[in-house]
Amino acid sequence: MSFMISYAQEKEDDPLSNSSYITFDLFTPVDVYTPRWRVGYIQGINPHWKFGAKLGYGNNALAIASESNVTNEWRGEDYQIWEVRPEVYYILSPTHRVKKYLSAEAFYIHHTDTFLNSLYKPGGDENISIEFDSADFFRQKYGVNFKFGLFIDIIKRFGINVYAGAGFRIRDNEFSNVINPSLVLSDNLDEDIFDIDDFKENEGTDFGVNLSLGVQFVFKID
């Protein structure tokens, strides 16, 4: 009898152990650089394993951050981005209120824009840049992240997912329809010691480390 009561209490106190979720990322809509709205679905397979996918989309009209020197520098006239992120989760502690997990996430990002009065480095060459009046920009980014996270129950059907991790990414940038290109030597350029502009200025393919950090709102649907 005591075993039955203990088992029933564990199941009642563990509403999200084998659940499926709808998720909403809290920080991606307010990103001043590449804002997008990202929603997802996570299917519970058994108490330890889950599979999910997230879709994201953004453009200038949907951006929450108001126009500023920062947003104007990083986003052009025709900013548009979409992404897809399938993910496999292994729940380390399915019977706990805070469920620790490990996951592997693949991702693909498709980003287009039109930049005005800016520059780019052809072939990623650090020694020269091309200034232009207008140019179309196309960025593809894909890779894999390995993450550690926590599903934290707030009330019966609501919770949050906090995660952090790292992986690798491949980025491919292309510039086309360049109007009034002009060659500029590196001695005439401001140094960007943190390489923050690499993702939108370096033409060509680049391989590197990718960091992942975020918070999701979680809604249990079964």
C-alpha positions in Angstrom: 0.0 0.0 0.0 2.8 2.4 0.9 4.5 1.6 -2.4 1.3 2.5 -4.3 1.0 5.9 -2.5 4.7 6.7 -3.0 4.5 5.9 -6.7 1.3 7.9 -7.2 2.8 10.9 -5.4 5.9 10.7 -7.6 3.8 10.7 -10.8 1.6 13.6 -9.5 4.7 15.6 -8.6 6.4 14.9 -11.9 3.9 16.3 -14.5 6.6 16.9 -17.2 8.6 13.6 -17.0 7.2 12.1 -20.3 5.5 15.2 -21.6 5.5 16.9 -25.0 6.0 20.7 -25.0 5.5 23.8 -27.0 8.4 26.2 -26.5 9.0 29.9 -27.1 12.5 31.5 -26.9 12.5 34.6 -24.7 15.7 36.4 -25.9 15.8 35.9 -29.7 13.0 38.5 -30.4 14.9 41.2 -28.6 18.3 40.5 -30.2 19.4 43.9 -31.6 21.6 42.3 -34.2 19.7 39.3 -35.7 16.3 39.3 -34.1 13.8 36.5 -34.9 10.8 34.8 -33.3 11.6 31.2 -32.5 9.0 28.6 -31.5 9.4 24.8 -31.1 7.9 21.5 -30.3 9.4 18.7 -28.2 7.9 15.2 -28.3 8.3 13.0 -25.3 9.3 9.5 -26.4 9.9 8.0 -22.9 10.9 9.5 -19.6 14.6 9.7 -20.7 14.4 10.6 -24.4 12.8 13.5 -26.2 13.0 14.8 -29.8 12.2 18.3 -30.8 12.6 21.0 -33.5 12.6 24.8 -33.5 11.7 27.2 -36.3 12.7 30.8 -36.3 11.9 33.8 -38.5 12.6 37.5 -38.4 12.7 40.6 -40.5 12.8 44.4 -39.9 9.0 44.7 -39.5 9.0 42.1 -36.8 12.0 43.4 -34.9 11.2 44.6 -31.4 14.4 46.7 -30.9 13.9 50.2 -32.2 16.2 51.6 -34.8 19.5 52.9 -33.5 23.1 53.2 -34.6 23.7 49.6 -33.6 20.7 48.1 -35.4 21.3 50.3 -38.5 24.9 49.1 -38.7 24.1 45.5 -38.3 20.9 45.3 -40.2 20.2 46.7 -43.7 17.1 47.6 -45.6 15.9 44.1 -46.5 16.9 42.1 -43.4 15.3 38.6 -43.4 16.4 35.5 -41.5 14.9 32.0 -41.0 16.3 29.0 -39.2 15.5 25.3 -38.4 16.9 23.5 -35.3 16.2 19.7 -34.8 17.4 18.5 -31.4 17.6 15.2 -29.4 17.4 15.3 -25.6 18.5 12.8 -23.0 16.9 13.5 -19.6 19.3 12.7 -16.8 16.7 13.1 -14.0 13.2 12.4 -15.3 11.6 12.0 -11.8 12.9 15.3 -10.4 11.1 18.6 -10.4 14.2 20.2 -12.1 15.1 17.9 -15.0 18.7 18.0 -16.1 19.5 17.0 -19.6 22.1 16.6 -22.3 21.2 17.4 -25.9 22.6 17.5 -29.5 21.2 20.2 -31.7 21.8 20.6 -35.5 21.0 24.0 -37.0 20.7 25.8 -40.3 20.4 29.6 -40.7 19.5 31.4 -43.9 20.1 35.2 -43.7 19.7 37.8 -46.5 19.9 41.6 -46.5 20.8 44.7 -48.5 23.5 46.9 -47.0 24.0 50.5 -47.9 27.3 52.6 -47.7 29.2 49.8 -46.1 32.1 47.4 -46.9 33.2 43.8 -47.1 36.4 41.8 -47.1 36.6 39.8 -50.3 37.5 36.2 -49.6 37.9 37.1 -45.9 41.1 39.0 -46.8 42.2 41.1 -43.8 44.4 43.3 -45.9 41.8 44.9 -48.2 38.2 45.8 -48.2 35.6 46.8 -50.8 33.5 49.8 -50.0 30.2 50.1 -51.8 27.0 52.2 -52.1 24.8 49.1 -52.0 25.2 45.3 -52.0 23.0 42.3 -51.5 24.2 40.0 -48.7 23.5 36.2 -48.3 24.7 34.2 -45.3 24.3 30.5 -44.6 25.3 29.1 -41.2 25.0 25.5 -40.2 26.5 23.2 -37.6 25.9 21.2 -34.3 25.7 22.3 -30.7 26.1 20.1 -27.6 24.2 21.5 -24.7 23.4 21.0 -21.0 20.1 22.3 -19.8 17.4 22.3 -17.1 13.6 21.9 -17.6 12.2 23.7 -14.5 8.6 23.2 -13.6 6.8 26.4 -12.4 3.2 25.2 -12.3 1.5 22.1 -13.6 1.6 23.0 -17.3 4.2 25.8 -17.4 7.9 25.9 -17.0 11.2 27.2 -18.4 14.1 25.6 -20.2 17.5 27.1 -19.4 20.5 25.8 -21.5 24.1 26.5 -22.4 26.6 24.7 -24.6 29.0 24.9 -27.5 29.7 23.2 -30.8 31.0 24.0 -34.3 29.7 26.0 -37.2 30.4 26.6 -40.9 29.5 30.0 -42.2 29.3 31.0 -45.9 28.9 34.7 -46.8 28.3 36.0 -50.3 28.0 39.6 -51.6 26.3 40.3 -55.0 24.9 43.2 -57.0 27.6 45.5 -55.6 27.1 49.1 -56.7 30.1 51.5 -56.9 32.7 49.2 -55.4 35.9 50.8 -54.3 39.1 49.2 -53.0 40.3 50.3 -49.5 43.6 49.2 -47.9 43.5 47.9 -44.3 45.7 50.8 -43.1 42.7 53.1 -43.7 40.2 51.0 -41.8 39.3 51.0 -38.1 40.6 48.0 -36.3 37.9 45.6 -35.0 39.9 43.8 -32.2 37.0 41.6 -31.2 36.0 40.6 -34.8 32.4 41.3 -34.0 31.6 42.3 -37.6 33.1 39.1 -39.1 29.7 37.5 -39.7 28.5 40.2 -42.0 31.8 41.6 -43.5 33.9 38.5 -44.3 33.1 37.0 -47.7 33.7 33.3 -48.2 33.5 30.1 -46.0 34.7 30.0 -42.4 34.8 27.2 -39.8 34.7 28.0 -36.1 33.3 27.4 -32.6 29.7 28.2 -31.9 28.3 29.1 -28.5 24.7 28.5 -27.4 22.9 30.1 -24.5 19.2 30.7 -24.0 16.0 30.6 -22.0 12.7 29.1 -23.3 9.2 29.4 -22.0 7.7 25.8 -21.9 4.0 24.9 -22.2 3.1 21.2 -21.5 0.5 19.9 -23.9 0.0 16.3 -22.6 
